[in-house]
């Protein structure tokens, strides 16, 4: 990409992630010359008091654009399938937050703190990983470089916003309904849903957790669980790591949490891991259990860092370690990571 003082940028999609991309571009002072916002239909929106005119998306809309951030859609084909190739034809570098290109061998899958060098391999499209993968590899990469990792077992506790704005509305609506009828819960006992209400999630989310994110596929794992496996292998360039995941939806608005167990190649103490992570880019260690200090979604919301705590050695496995990892899934898990990729692009 040509070095410029400012760049023409497009943001495609104005859902929760698209709006967060607009917010992050402003907050990180990305050098924007012309900003275009695209969606299926024209409208005017406002983000943090800033007005944006949304234009209908079309191939010609990408003329003279340098970088396009596609907000992406999880679980179905996103706009990038149709419009990314058209944008690339017009000289645009596409950064796609959706799932469509992540496992394409010709498309780099990038978390800047882990594999920024892969950006140079792009052929017009760079993929943003899944939100739960991003925060996990940020936390594990320093340990991997120091001691190696041969096994990962992770349980994610993922916020409703990971399933989109409709899921956040469902959490709010169900919570209001349940609290209004407390202690009598006015729900359909078979579906767990309020009567006559369209919902975005397959189960009740208020005052409930359920181990079902995405669709069930090979081996009765969900596709969200397989993303953690396949994306981690690709980002860390190591398919030998044994990874198993369980993904769980929890009644949190924003902020994914992960209970991560790893087995390292070389023995490393919890104290050394703490010191290592404290010195690592994009990580904040919050690990003072004597004072009840550890990462929580409410504290990570609106922040770009990955928070790590509850670092401890396994009591029965020599090279076993536990970590608790938390990040804002709309920011580091999506918008911020995409903008960081753009920052790497323009920095050379």
N, C-alpha and C positions, 0 to 999 in steps of 0.2 A: 504494500500500500504506500502511496506517495505521502511523504511527510508534509503536513499542513499545520497551520496554527489553529484552524477550526475545521470541523467535519460536518457534513450533512448526514443527519441521522433520521431513521424511520423507526417508529415503534408500532408493531402490528398486534392489535388486540387491546381492548380496554376493560378487561375483567380485573380481578384482584391482582394478578401478576403484572399485567400491562400498566395499571395505575402505579404499581410499586416501581416499575422500570422508570416511569416519568419522574417519580419522586427521587429515586436514587441518582438519576442523571443530574438533577438539579443539586442535590445535596453533596455529591462528589465533584461538582463543578466540572463535569465533562465538557471539553471544548466544542460546543455545538454551534454551528453556523445557522443552518436551517433545520428545523425539527418538523417532521410530518408524522401524523398519527393516523393509522389506518384501522378500519374495522369493516364489518359487512355492510353497514349502513352509516350514513352521515348523521352526526349529532354534535352537540356541544357538551363538554364535560368540564368539571372543575376538580383539581387535585391540590389540596393545601392552599386554596385561594387563588391558584393559577388556572386561568381558562385555557382550554385546548379545543381547537376545531378538528373534529374527527372526519376524515374523508373516506369515502368508499374505496376499498382496496381494488387495485387494478395493476396489471404489469407495467403500464406506462407511468404509474405513480412513483416507480423506483428510479426514474431517470435522474441522474446527477446525485443520487444518494451514495454515500460512502459505506455506511454501516447500517444494517437493519437488524433490530432486535425483535424477534418473534416471541410473543408471550407464551405461545404453545398451549396445547391441550393434552391432558393426560387421559389415556384410555380410549382415545379415538383419533382418527386422522386429523392433524392440525392444518392450519392454513399454509404452513411451510411446504407441505407436499405439493400444493398447487403453485404457490407463488415464489418459493425460494429459488427454483431453477430459473424462473423469469427474472428475478432480481440479480442473480449471478450473471446472467447473459448481459445485463446492463452495467456490469462492473462493481456490483455491490458485494460486500462481505456479509454473509448472513450468520447471525448467532441465534440458534434456535433452542428455545426452552422446552419444546415438546419432545416426545419419545421417538419420533419417526426416523431420525437419522443417527441415533445414539450408537447403535451397534453396526452401522455401516463401516466396513473396514477402511473406506476412503475418507471418512469424516472424523477429525479429531474430537475426542470427548474430554473436556478440559475442566479442571479445577486449578486455578492459577497457583495456589500454594503447593500443589502436588506435581503437576506436569505441564507447566506453562510452555515449555519447549515444544510441545506437540502442536501448538498454534501455528508454528512455521510450516507444518505439513499440510495446511488446509488448501482445498481446491475451490474455495468460495463459500463453503459451509463449515461452521464449527458448532458442535452440539454442547448444550448445557446438560449436565447429568441430572438425574432424579434428585429431589431435595434431600431425601434420607441418605442417599449415597454421598452427597457432597459433604455434609457435616461429619460423616463417619471417616471418610478418607482424609479430611483435613486433620482430624484428631490422631489418626493412626500413622500417617506418613512419617512423622519424626521418629516414631518408635520403630517403624519398618526399616528406615535408613540406619538406625543405631543397632538394632538387635534382630532384625528379620521377623517376619510373621508367617507362621505355617498354618494357623487355624483362626477363624473368626466365627463366633456365634453371637448373633445380635437379635435383640427384641426391640422393635421400635414402638413408640407410643406417639402416634401422629395426630396433630391437631385437625380440627374440622376444616380449617381454611385450606388444607392440602387437597381437599376435594372440591374447592371452589366456593364462590360466594353463596350458592344455594345451600351448601352444607352448613355454613356459618349461620344463615337464616334459620335452618332447621334446628340447630342447637339452641338458638335464642327462642324460637317459637315453642319448642318442646319444653324448655326450661320454664318459660312463663306459664305454659299450660299445666305442667306438673306442680309447680309451686302454688298456682291458683287453686288447685284441687287437693292439695296436701291435707291429710294423708291418703285420701282416696285418689288413686292414679287412674285417670280417665283415658286409658289406652286400650286399643285392641290387643288382647292377650296373645293372639296368634302372631300378629305382625309386629307388635311393639311400637306401633305408630299411632299418633293422634288420628281420630276418625276424620275422614273427608279432607285430608290435607296431603298435597303432593310433597314428596320428600326426595332429597338428593342422595341419601345414604340408605343402604339395605336394611339397617336396624335402627332402633332408637339410639340416639347419641347422648341425649341429656341423661345424666346420672347413670351412665352405662359405659362399658367398654366392650368391643367385639373384635376378634382376630380375623378381620376380613377387609383387606384393602386391595382393590383391583378385582380381577377375575381369577378363579381357580384354574390351574393348568397342570403342567407336568408334575407328577409325584404328589399331587394335592397341595402343592405350594401355590401361592398367588403370583400373578405376574409382577406385582410390586416386590415380592420377596426375591424373585428371580432377577429383577433389576439390580438389587443390591449385590447379587453374586456376579453377574456378567459385567456390570458397569465398573465394579471395583477391580475386577481382573484387567479390564481394558485400561483404566486410568493408571493403575499401579504397575502395568506391564508385567504381571505375574499371575498366570492362570493356575499355578500350582497351589495357591492359597486355598485351603478348604474353608468354604463359607456356607453357613446355614442361617436362615433368617425367619423370624415370625413378625409380621407387621400388624399392629393393633391400632384401631381408631379410638381416641379418647375424647372426653368432653372438654377440650381446651380450644379456645378460639384460634390462637396462633402460637406456634413454637413446637417443634418436634423434639422429643426426648428419645434417647437410645440407651439401653443397657447393653454394653459391648463386652464380651469375653474374648480374649485373645490368648493364643499360645505362641510364644516367641521362639526363634531359633536359638538365641543366646539368652542366658539368664540376665534379668535386669530388675532392680528393686523398684518398688513403688516410689520411693524418694527420688531416685534418679529420673524416673518418668516425669514426676512433677517438675523437676528442674528443667528437663528437656523441653517439656511443653510450654513452660513459662517463657522460654527463649524463642519459641517458634512463631512464625508469622501467622496472624489471623486467629490465634488461640488465646483465650483468657482462662486461666486456671482458678477455679473457685472450689477450694477443698480444705475446709477447716471444720471438721465434723464436731469438734469440741464446742464450737459456737454455732452449730446447726447451719453452717454455710456450705452450700452446694448449688449447682446450676438448677434453675427452674424456668419454665417457659415464660412466666410473667415478667421475669427480669431480662430475658433475651429479646422480647418483642421490641421491634423497631431498631435493633442493633445488627451490625454486620459481622461480628465475630462469632466464632464457635466456642462454646463454653464447656469446660471439662472439669469433672470432680469425681468424688468417690473412688479415687485411684487406689487400688489395693492389690496385693499379691494373693493368688489363690492359696488357700491353706493346705491343699492336698495335692496340687499339681505344681511341680517345680518351676516351670516356665509359664504358669498361668497368671493372667492379669485381668482385672475388671476395671472398666471405666464407665462413667455416666456422662453422656454427651448431649448437649442441648443447643439448638440454634433456631432463629426465626426462619421458618420455611419459605416465607414470601420474599425475604431479603437474601441472606446468604444461600438459602436453598433454591433461589430462583433469580430474582432481579439483580441483586448485588453481584452474584457470580457472573452473570451475563455482562454486566457493565465492566467488571474487572477484566474479563476477556477482551472487551473493546479497548480498555486502557492498555493492556499488553500489546494489542495490535498496533496502536498508534505510537507506542514507545519503542517499537522496533524489536 
